[in-house]
Amino acid sequence: MAASTSTKYANLPDIDTQPDVYETPDAGDSAGLAYAFTGPQDPESTNEAISTQEITPSQALDKFRTTTGEDVDAGNADNDDRRHALVASVKEHRKALYRNYLLNRLPNAGEYEFTRPEATLQETPVQRLRRLLFETQELAEELQSTGSKANGDDGSLASSHRRHSPPTSAELLTQVHNLQQELSQLSTQSSQSAPGIFKTRPGQDLVSHLAQLQGHTASTDSSASAGSTAATPRTTSALSPEMLGQLERRVAELEALLGQGASTSGLTATASASLPAPIDPGVGPQGVLATMRTLEAKISILAQPRHLESLSRRAKALTQEFDILAAARDKSQQAAIATAASGTTHTIGNAIDDEVLDKINHLFDLVGKIDPLVETTPALVTRLQSLQSLHREATLYTQTLRQCSTDQTRIDDEMNTLRDIATQLQGNIKDNTATIEANMASLDQRIETLAQRMANLPS
């Protein structure tokens, strides 16, 4: 087969019949040195600006080891120490760059200062604030590192020496965190009033806090604890008597407005007379919170359009009924005056028609039915509002159940159809099996007959 194939395609054009072997002739050592040095270099063609000094990898390694302070012969030096030292130097360099970057920036991030290289930068309050933020962060990191190192060492000292020792790293770190919080508050306020940032109360607190922090570094632990207590920016003792009086005045006005009249006892007669009238004079003294809750409940009821519509309808019905009652009263008064003038002894009941009396009785019955509902209506409305979401969920659940029942009925119908189809398919399979068996039996019989005929054939 292979020979016929090779002879078949032997005479076709563009058939590669060469062996797939690619060899190159042997070249000498001097064949590849096309740019080898063939003689002394012309001194006139050399350039002094080009360094022709050769540097080997071993010399470069020795140079770097000498620069980093590593012994050249120390082949088993610790790589982790070198890596930590390199990371520390990179961090210090990065901090220095960031410090210079903050000093050269304006308050807005998109604006920069254009000054001469020899000019001295005038540090603005915002720039000073940013520098203090960065320095406090750096100080916190240093204190954390020194604190961790101090915990590893043996810290067993005598109480007499500890009494005159400077504050610990933990105390200084707490002071630094407090300073960072105040600086962050100042940074949020600097965007609103940058020029007068150190004239405000937080700026004065910051200056005093810095002075206290500097004093803590050279003071004792007792002075440090006292200074930390005094470092709080605002205390209750800072309130002046005028501010306290104004505060009491405002609280008294609020309580008098809400119906709390017991708090006006400490005020003068003029101040008590100038207070506004309470909202609900009929209600006795109660707490401010209870009054506010009552007002919120009433406002929530009045703020809903549906309740307003129902109240307006009821008010209109009551107005009409009261108008009818007023007209009936006027008629009765006129009838009484007429009977008194004419000298008759008819009573007022006889002057009023039966229809008017029925309407008056109906109105009194209606008022008696409405009075109990006035107090229970807000609670009932609140209850209905709370049950509204539950009714919605129940409606959705009912719809879901109906949809599920519909789907279940449809699935049952499909299952019945599939059962009928499966029954028909089983019957067809049985019929086909019987037909195939009959065909196979007839085929076997024909094969046997054919075999007998083949055997009976003369050889």
C-alpha positions, 0 to 999 in steps of 0.5 A: 500500500505504501509503495503504491502511494509513493509511486502514485505521488512521485511525479507530482510537482512541488513535492519535497523529496529531499531528506529533512536534515539541516546541518551547518559546517563546522566553524572555527573559534575565530569565525564568530569573532566578527567584532574582536579586538584586532589591534591597539586602539587608536588614541585619537578615536577614544572619547573621554566622556565614555567610561571604558572601565570594566565591572564584573558581577563580583566587583558590583556585589562587593560594592553594594555590600560595602555601601550597605555596611555588610561584611564582604567575607560574611557569606552567611549574613542574615537576609531578613535583617538586611531586608528590614533595614532596607524597608526602614530606610525606604519608610524614612525616605518616604516620610521625608518626601511626604513631609516636603510634599505637605509643606509645598501644597496649598489648602486646595488639592488642585492648586500648588505654590509657584515660588523661586527655589531660593525663596523661603516658604511661609507656612500657612495655618492649614499647612501647619495643621497638616504637618502636625497631623503627619508628625503626630502620626509618625510620633504614634508609630514611634511610640508603638514601636518603642512600647513593643520593645519595652514590653519585651525587655525586663521592666522590673524597676524599684518604686522609688525610681519609677516615681521620678521616671518620665511618662511611659510610652502608653501614656504618651500614645494616649495623649497623641491619639487625643491630639490626633482627634483634635487635629482631625476636628480642626481639619474639618473646620479649616475648609470653612475658616482657614485664616482664623483657624487658631483663633477659635476655641478648638485652636486654643484648646490645641495650643494648650494641649500641645503645651501640656503634651510638651510638659508631660514629657518632662513631668512625673506620672502624677502630673501626667494623670492630672494633665490628662484630666485637664486636657479635656477641651470642654467641661461643665465648669466652663459654663458662665453664670450668664449661660446657665441663666439663659439655659434655665430661661429657655428650659422654663419657656419650653416647659411653660409652652408644653404645659409644665408649670412647676418649673417657673417657680424659680423665676422672677415675677417679670420673667414668669409673666413674659412666658408664653401661654401653654398649648393645652391649659386644661391639662395638668403638669406633665413631663416634656417627653409625654407632651411631645409624644402626645403632640407627635401622635396628634400631628401624625393623625392630622398629617394623613389625607384620609383622616383629614377627609373623614374628619372634614366629612364628620365636621360638615355633618356636625356643622349642619346638625348644629345649624339646624339646632341653632335654627330650632333654638332661635324659633323656640326663643321667638315663640317664647317671646311671642307667647310672653308678649301675647300673654298666652300660657303656651309652653315652649314644648308646644311651640316646637314641632314634633319634627324639630324635637325628633331632630334634636333628640337625634342630634343628642343621641349622635353626640353621645355616640361620637363622644366615646369615639374621640378618644379611641379613634387615634388608637384605632387608626394607629392599629389599622395602620399597623395592620395594613401591611399585614393585610397586604401580605395576607392578600399576596399570600392568598393570590400566591395560594390561588396561583399554586392551586391553579398550577397544581391542577394544570400539573395534575392534568399533564400527569394524567395525559402523560400516564395515558401516553405511557400506557399507550406506549407500553401497549405499542412496545408489547405489540412490537415485541410480539411482531419482532419475535414472530419475524425472528421465528420465521427468519430462523425457520427460513435459515434452517430450510436454507441450510438443509437445501445447502446440505442437500446440494450435490457436491 
